[in-house]
Amino acid sequence: MSLTIADVEHVAALARLGLSDEEKERLRDQLSVILDHITALDELDTAAIPPTAQVVALTNVWREDEVRPSLPREAVLQNAPRQADGFFEVHAILGGAGDEDAG
């Protein structure tokens, strides 16, 4: 299947991409090759193949929930860029009172 430059421009517009003439030509060739591969796959009989979400079986691996000692607060905070009263200090995400970057 061979795409036209107009097809590439349409897809680029949908994806909000600005392409040069060279990029359009290169993508026209590449997308045409991809569609040729898909056409070849379409010719395969897949009626006997069940649909799958994963190719390998997935199972959850759980560890025992054991109480263990944690790191001391001083060790956890020693490399924090900012801390206050034993807690990590971060900038307000949505701004607010005391926001240093408000302007």
N, C-alpha and C positions, 0 to 999 in steps of 0.2 A: 504494500500500500504506500503510495507516494503522497505526501502532504504538499500543499501549496504554501507559498509565503503568506497568503491570506489566512490560512489555518493557523500558522504559527503566530501571526499578529493577533488573531482572536484569542488564542490561549494566553499569550503574553498580556493582553489587556485584562483578561479575567484574573490573572495572577498579579496584576499591577506592576508588570516588568517593563522597563524601557530597554529595548534592544537595538543594537546597531544593525546595519544591513548585513554585515559579516556574521554577527551572532545569529540573526534570523536564518541565514542560509545554513550555517553549521547545525543549528537546532532542527531545521527542516530535515536534514539528512539523518541526524541521530534519532529523532522521533519516528521517522519513517521506518528505520531499522527496528526499533522497539515494537512498532505496530506489526511489522512482518513476523517477528517472533511470536507475538500474541496470536496472530492468524494461524501460525503453525501449531500452536498449542490448542487452538480451537478445533483442529482436525482430529485430535486424539479422542478416543472413546473413553470417557470417564464415568460411565453409568454405574459400573460396579465398584467404584471407589467412594467410600463414605466421606462426607465432609468432616474436616477436622479443624479445630481451633488451635491445637498444638500438635507438633509432630512427635513429641515425647510426652509420656505421662508425667504429670506434675503432682507432687505430694508435699504437704507441709511437714517440715521437720521442726519439732518442738523440743526445747531443752527443759529440763526440770527447773521450776521456779524456786530457786534457793536464795535465802537471804545471805548476802555477802557484804563485807565492809566496803565502803566506798572511799574515794580519795578524800583527804582532808581539804577543807574549803580553801585554805591558803595555797595548796598545790594546784587546785583547779583554776584559781584566779591569777596565778603568778604570771601568766603570759597574756592576760586580758589587756587589750589596749586601753580600756577604761573600766573602772569599777567604783562602786560607791556602797558603803555600809555592808560589805560582804557579798554584793551581787554584781552581775555584769551590768554595765550601763550602756544603753544604746540610744541612738537618736530616735525621736518620735517619728513614726512613719507618716502620719497624716498631719503633722505639725501640731501646734498648740502652745500653751503658755510655757514660756522659758525656751522656746525653740530658737537656737542660735542662728539657724540658717534662714529664718523668716525675713522676707525683705520685700 
